Structure formats: C-alpha cells, structure tokens
Amino acid sequence: MAKSSEGSGTVIIKKYANRRLYNTESSSYITLDHLAQMTRDGRDFKVIDAKTEEDITHNILTQIIMEEENRGQTMLPVSFLRQLISLYGDSMQAMVPQYLEASMEAFRRNQNQFRQAIEGTFAGGPFAEIARRNMDMFEAAAAAFKATGGVPGATPAAPAAPASPASKEDELAALKEQLAGLQDKLNKLGS
C-alpha cells in the first residue's frame, strides 16, 4: 500500500466506494473536515479513487468548498459564481485557472505584507495589544465585506504590481488612516 509519493511529502488519501476517505500516512479513516484542516495547515495531499486509481483531488476540494459554503462560511459571491459558470466553454476558459491562481497569490502576498507592516509598526511597544485587536477587527471587517459580496457588479482585479519603496510609506500611512476610520466605525457600532 502506498504511503506517499516518492519523497514529495504528498499524502495519499484513498476514497472508497462507501464514500469513506482513508489516509495512508496515518492509516486511519478521515473526513472532509480533516482534509480541509490539512489544506489550511499547508499539507499537500492527493485523493485517489481506491477502485480506479483515478486522481479525484479536484472533485474533493470542490466538495470541501461546497461544505464550507453550506455551513454559512460563504466567500464566493453569487455574481462571481455566475461569472465563473459563464466562462465554461468560453474561448477564455483555458486562461481562467492561471488568472485565478495569480490573483489569489497576489491577495495572499498583499495580506501578508499588510499584516507584517501593521505588526512591525507596533511590535514591542505599549500599543502592541491595541494593534493586535485592531488587526483582528480589520480582518473581521474584511471577512464581513467578502460575505456581502463586496461591491455589486465588481470584477476581480488584476494582480497588483509591487509598490515602489517611496510609495510603501504612503501606502502604510493610508492604511493606518483607513484602519483608524474603521476603528471609529466599529466603536460607533459597538456602543
């Protein structure tokens, strides 16, 4: 029985006809929730059909997204889903996966840069705890914005170009100003 791909660290998950998932690394049955957590933890896995040996990882990941969306963890606005569906069979279909990957990578990079800038600004000082709380509130506000679908009719933005060093200071100042504005709004909502 295969444990993982030759030295790649990819965990092999077998899906049986009875819909059970078997982790060959831990020799145990797991659930979709376990696979979702493995994804969040950055663990690479491959799901194969136990009978046909077909790679069904894409199907399983899509199923995990559906489970999350059904639990009220909606991240995919209806307008985005409609646009995505309309691209199936379109001449641009082949370009969509690369575009979405690049967009998500740019989003993750920008999110990490923002988090590091905020943490670096207040790290070690008396305002560190306040900054942490503000960051938590900012992330909650961003999540709420995503849950409402953002700006109606908006299309995904192209990946942002890296900012020049001089504009990063301006960006940080603008972000601090926006964060203060969000904090004021949240304080007003909380009272």
C-alpha positions in Angstrom: 0.0 0.0 0.0 1.5 3.4 -1.0 2.2 5.8 1.8 3.0 8.9 -0.2 4.5 9.9 -3.5 8.3 9.3 -3.7 9.7 11.7 -1.2 7.4 14.6 -2.2 5.6 14.7 1.1 2.3 14.3 -0.6 -0.1 12.3 1.5 -2.2 9.8 -0.4 -5.8 9.7 0.5 -7.9 6.8 -0.9 -11.6 7.2 -1.4 -13.6 4.0 -1.3 -17.0 3.2 -2.9 -18.7 3.6 0.5 -17.6 7.3 0.4 -15.0 6.8 3.2 -11.6 8.5 3.0 -8.5 6.7 4.1 -5.3 8.5 5.0 -2.5 6.1 4.0 0.0 8.2 6.1 -1.8 7.8 9.4 -3.5 4.5 8.4 -6.9 5.9 9.5 -10.2 6.9 8.1 -10.7 10.7 7.9 -13.4 13.2 7.0 -13.7 16.1 4.7 -13.1 18.3 7.7 -9.7 16.6 8.2 -8.8 17.4 4.6 -9.9 21.0 5.0 -7.7 21.3 8.0 -4.8 19.7 6.2 -5.3 22.3 3.5 -5.2 25.1 6.0 -2.1 23.6 7.5 -0.4 23.6 4.1 -0.2 19.8 3.9 -0.1 18.5 0.3 -2.4 15.6 -0.4 -3.7 13.7 -3.4 -7.1 11.9 -3.3 -7.4 8.8 -5.5 -10.3 6.6 -6.2 -9.4 3.3 -4.5 -11.0 1.2 -7.3 -10.0 3.0 -10.4 -6.8 4.8 -9.1 -8.1 8.0 -10.7 -7.0 11.3 -9.2 -10.1 12.9 -7.8 -8.4 15.6 -5.7 -10.1 18.4 -7.7 -13.6 16.9 -7.0 -12.8 16.5 -3.3 -11.5 20.1 -2.9 -14.7 21.3 -4.7 -16.8 19.3 -2.3 -14.9 20.8 0.7 -15.7 24.3 -0.7 -19.4 23.3 -1.0 -19.5 22.1 2.6 -18.0 25.3 3.8 -20.4 27.4 1.8 -23.3 25.4 3.1 -22.2 26.0 6.7 -22.6 29.7 6.1 -18.9 30.3 5.5 -19.7 32.0 2.2 -16.8 33.5 0.4 -18.0 33.2 -3.1 -20.5 35.9 -4.1 -23.3 34.9 -6.4 -22.1 37.3 -9.1 -18.6 35.7 -9.0 -20.2 32.2 -9.3 -22.3 33.4 -12.3 -19.3 34.9 -14.0 -17.3 31.7 -13.4 -20.0 29.5 -14.8 -20.4 31.7 -17.8 -16.7 31.1 -18.6 -17.1 27.4 -19.1 -17.0 26.7 -22.8 -15.8 30.2 -23.5 -12.7 30.8 -25.5 -11.0 32.3 -22.4 -11.7 29.2 -20.3 -8.1 28.0 -20.5 -6.8 31.2 -19.1 -9.1 31.4 -16.1 -7.2 28.9 -13.8 -3.9 30.7 -14.2 -5.6 34.1 -13.7 -7.4 32.9 -10.5 -4.1 31.4 -9.1 -2.2 34.6 -9.8 -5.0 36.7 -8.2 -5.1 34.5 -5.1 -1.3 34.6 -4.8 -1.3 38.4 -5.1 -4.1 38.6 -2.5 -2.2 36.4 -0.1 1.1 38.3 -0.6 -0.7 41.7 -0.1 -2.5 40.3 3.0 0.8 39.1 4.5 2.6 42.4 3.7 -0.2 44.4 5.3 -0.1 42.2 8.4 3.7 42.5 8.7 3.5 46.2 8.3 1.0 46.6 11.0 2.7 44.2 13.3 6.1 45.8 12.7 4.8 49.3 13.4 3.6 48.5 16.8 5.7 45.4 17.8 7.2 45.6 21.3 5.6 49.0 22.1 2.8 49.8 24.5 0.4 49.8 21.6 1.1 46.2 20.6 -2.1 44.8 22.2 -4.2 47.6 20.7 -2.7 47.0 17.3 -3.4 43.2 17.5 -7.0 43.9 18.4 -7.3 46.5 15.6 -5.9 43.9 13.2 -8.4 41.3 14.4 -11.2 43.8 13.9 -9.9 44.8 10.4 -9.8 41.1 9.4 -13.4 40.7 10.7 -14.5 43.7 8.7 -12.8 42.4 5.6 -14.4 39.0 6.1 -17.8 40.7 6.5 -17.2 42.7 3.3 -16.4 39.5 1.5 -19.5 37.8 2.9 -21.7 40.5 1.5 -20.2 40.1 -1.9 -18.3 43.3 -1.9 -19.1 45.9 -4.5 -22.1 44.9 -6.7 -21.1 44.2 -10.3 -17.3 44.4 -9.5 -15.0 42.1 -11.3 -11.8 40.6 -9.8 -8.9 43.0 -10.0 -5.8 42.1 -11.9 -2.8 41.2 -9.6 -1.3 44.4 -8.2 2.2 45.4 -9.2 4.8 45.6 -6.4 4.8 49.1 -4.9 8.0 51.2 -5.1 9.8 51.9 -1.7 8.7 55.5 -1.6 5.0 54.7 -2.1 5.1 51.9 0.5 5.4 54.6 3.2 2.5 56.4 1.7 0.5 53.2 1.5 1.3 52.4 5.1 0.1 55.9 6.2 -3.0 55.5 4.1 -3.7 52.1 5.6 -3.2 53.4 9.1 -5.7 56.2 8.3 -8.2 53.7 7.0 -7.6 51.4 10.0 -8.3 54.4 12.3 -11.5 55.1 10.3 -12.6 51.5 10.6 -11.9 51.5 14.3 -14.1 54.6 14.8 -16.9 53.0 12.8 -16.6 49.7 14.8 -16.6 51.7 18.1 -19.8 53.5 17.0 -21.4 50.2 16.1 -20.4 48.7 19.4 -21.8 51.4 21.5 
